[in-house]
Amino acid sequence: MTTEKIIRVLAGSMILISVSLAYFVSPKWLLLTCFVGVNLIQSAFTGFCPAGIVLNKLGVGSGSCCAPSDLGR
């Protein structure tokens, strides 16, 4: 699985978890959803993806838009 696909799964999971926690625990958990959404938008414009950096350092995934060469190094 590529890093890009892993990031999409991670982001989608975080959003679903956040919405579930907002429903069952506290509406303040929607801030996590907002954070994930803003991070996805900024990474589309800047190419900087913190999750991609972490996954690459862990050696997870391969060949994607989030490879270190695309991070402006």
Secondary structure, DSSP 8 states (H G I E B T S, - for coil): --HHHHHHHHHHHHHHHHHHHHHHT-GGGHHHHHHHHHHHHHHHHH---HHHHHHHHHT---SSTTSGGGGT-
